Amino acid sequence: MSFGTEERGPPNTQDYRIFFKDAAGRYISPFHDIPIFADEAQNIFHAVVEVPRWTNAKMEIATKDALNPLKQDVKNGKLRYVANVFPHKGYIWNYGAIPQTWEDPHHRDADTGRCGDDDPIDVCDIGDKVCTPGEVIRVKVLGTLALIDEGETDWKVIAINADDPEAGRFDDLDDVRRLKPGYLEATFDWFKRYKVPDGKAENQFAFDGQFRDKDFALETVKSTHQFWKALISRETAAGELSCMNTSVSESRFCCSAEDAAAVVESACAFGAAEPIPTSVDKWFYYDK
């Protein structure tokens, strides 16, 4: 199963979008139409890369927009760039989301005591390849970290690209500790401090900041898939989320290929990238 993308609007602007297509070139939602499983028997999941490793632009699935394209987050009217957490440059993994999952804001997690953050579950790919925004990869789940972000449960699933040459050597978090020493500690530190430059307090964690193992992580991902099923079937209120999709036939939100194409055509035409503001360059790159 393969997927493609189509850019609309000039990069580095609030109009920039990355729309998704299936293998036949039909427009789809990365939130709702890409299957959660790449290989269910082997517990291999699809993951949508939002932010490639070593980059700062906070790209994300636009959960409230029709067809849920990728777009850059905006704070206080300006494009959002996540600050470097010394000594790292940008995000330290390929960061994204597992499709057809949803952290239900109406459900209080029994382990964390907090409700979900209203987003697909986040995933950190620790493989060696630096991906591109919108790339859809297959991942092996290794464990998870329970971030409490502004009072909400925000799971961070630790995974490795199943097509990484070294993927066969990784089966759980103990393999990460053995083969990539320091990576989990850096991950915890990054999530703890990445909002501090914005003037916010350090993030908190459930389980005293301890990572949970593979079996726990698999159960967590699969539970968010059940929450997504309730969302797409209208058993749970969607709120401001857009559930427009082209493949979930039993969903009342399913639309025609023509309607999906009309959404993309209504977006701004792709254009030349705007320069990143100089103030952002100075803030986010230590060598300037």
N, C-alpha and C positions, 0 to 999 in steps of 0.2 A: 504494500500500500504506500503510495507516494503522494506528496502534497506540494503545491507551488504557492507563490505569493505574487501580488501585484501592488506596486507602490502608487500612492496618489498623494498629491500635494508636495510642496518643496520640503526636503528634509531640513531638520533643525527649525521648524516652524510649528505653530499650533494646528496647522492644517494637514500636517503629514500623517499618513495612514498606511498601514500594510494590511491589505486584504488577503484572504486565503482562498485557494482553489483545490479541488480534488484532482485525481489523476486525469479525469476527462475535461478539465478546464472549467468546471462549474464552480461558482462562488459558494463558499461554505463559511460557517462560523467555527473558529478554533475552540470556542468554549463548548459548543453543543454538538458539532458534526464530526469532529475527529474522535474516533473511538478511544476510550480509556485504555484498552488493551491492544498492544501490538502482537502479543502471544499470551493468551490467558493461561494456558496450561503451564507455561514457564514463569508466570508472574512478571512478564515484560510489559512495561507501560509505554504509551506515547507521552512525550513531553514537548511543549511548545516553548522554544527559547525566546524570552523577551529581552533580556540584557546579556550580551556576550561577556565572557570573562575579560577583565582589564578595562571595561568601559564604564562610563558614569551616567549616561543619559538614561533616565528612569522610564524606559519603555514598558508598557503593560497592556494586557488584553483589556479593551474598553468594554467592560461588562454591561454598561448602560446604553451603548450605541448599537444600532442595528447591524447585525452580522459580526459584532464584536471584533473589529480590526485591532491591530496594535496601534497605539499612539503614545506619545510622550506625556507623562503626567505633568499637570500644571499646578503650581502653588502660588497664591497671591498674584495671579495674572502672568506668571513667568514660567517658562519651561523648567522642569525640575531636573537637576543634576545631583546625584548622590555624592557626597564628599568622600575623599580618600580617607581611609582609616589607616594611619601610619602603622607599619611600613608598606602597606598594600596600595596598589593602583586600581581604583574602581572596584567592581565586584570581583570576588576571588574564585568564582565558579561561573559556568554558564547558568544563568538564573532564569527560571520560567515557571510554568504551571502544567499540571496534569489535566488534560481535557476531561469533560464529563464528570467533574468533581465540583463540590460546592461546600464551603464551610458555612453552615446554616446559622445565621445570626439569631434565630429563634430557639436554637438548641443549646442548652448549657452542658458542656462536656463534663462527664463524670470525673475525669482525671484532673482537668485543669480548673474546674469550677467556673469557667468563663464561656461565653457564647462565641460562635464563629465570627469571622471578619467579613462575611458576605462576598468572598472571592473564591475562585478555584484554588485548590491546594497548591502551595508553592513547592518547587523542586530545585535543588542545587546539584548540577551535574559536575562531578569531580574528574571527569575524563580529561585527557590531554588536549583534545581538539578544541580550538576556539571557534565557536559556532557563529552564525549570523542571526540578526533579529528575524524572527518568523520561521526559523528552521525547525522542522519537526523531527525529533530524534526518538530512538527507542532506548529506554533506560531500565536498569536493574536497581531495585530499591534496596538500600543497605541499612537504613535506620532513620531516625527523625529527631528533631529538636522542637520543643514546645515553647515558642516565643509568646509572651503576653504583650501585645502591641496596643497601647492606649486602651487597656482593659479588655481586649478581645483575644481569643485564641487564634494564633497564626502559626500553624504547623509549617516547619521547614524540613522537607523530606530530603535526605541525603541519598544520592543515587549516582550511578556511573553509566555513561553511554554504553549500551550493549554492543555497539560496533567498535568500541575502543580496543586496540590490539591487546591491552592488558586486562580487559573486562573479565576474562575467565579466571583471573587470580583473585577477584573480589567477590566475596559472598556475604560479608557482614561488616560491621564497624570494626571488629578486631583486625580485619584485613586492611582497612584504611589506616589504623594505627600502626600496623606493621610495615606497610608499603609506602604510605605517605605520612610519615611521622610529623606531627605538629599541625596537620591540616584541620582536624576537628577542633583543636584548641583555637586555631586562628578563626575558624568559622564561628565559634561561640563568641570570641572577642569582637569580631566584626559586627555581628548582630546586636551585641550589647551596646556598642558605641557609635553606630553609624548615624544616629540622629543627633548626637551631641553637638556637632558643628552648627546645627540648625537652632541651637538654643534649647533643646529638649533634654530631659533627663535620660540616663541610661535605661535601656530596656530591661524588663524583668522576664523571668522564665518560670515555667512550672517544673516540677521534679528537681528543684534546686539547681537548674541548669544542666542536669545530666541528660545525655543523649539516651533515647530509647532504642531498643534493638530492632532487628529486621522484622521479626514476627509482629511486634507492636506496630511498626510503621505500615506493614502491609494491611493490617486490620484497620488502621486509621484511614489509609487511602481508600480502601473499599467501603468504609462507612460513609465517607464523603461522596462516593459514587451513589450510594443509596439516597443521600440528601439531594443530590442532583436529579435523580429520577423523580423524586417527589416534586421538585421545582419544575421540571420540564413537563410534567403531567398535570400541573396546577393543583396538586395536593397541598402544596405549600405556596403561600403568597410570594410573588416575585418582587413586589415592591417596585423599585426603579430599574431593576435589571431587565435587559432585553434578552428574551428567550427565542428570538427569531432564528429559525434553522431551516435546512433544506432536506434533511434526511431522517429525522425522527418522526416517522409517519403517524404514530399514535399520538403525537403532540399536537395540540390545537395551535401551537405557534409555528408549525411547519408551513413554509411558503413555497411558491413556485420558483423555478430557475429564473424566470423573467422578473419576478419581484426582487430577487436577490441581485440580479444584474442592474436593476434600476437604482438600488442603494449605492452600488459602486459608481455608477455613472453620475450620480448626484454629487459625488465628492470632487474636490478640486483636482485638476489635472496635475500629473507629476511634473515637477520642474527642477531647476537647478537648486542645489543645497544652499541655504543661507549660512553665512559664517557663524560659528559659535561666538557669543559675546566675549569680548576681551576680559571682562570681569570674571567670567566663568573660567576662562583659561587660567587666570592668575590664582583662582581659588582652588581649582581641582588638580592642578599639575604642579608638583613640587619643584620642578626644574625651572620654573619661571619666576 
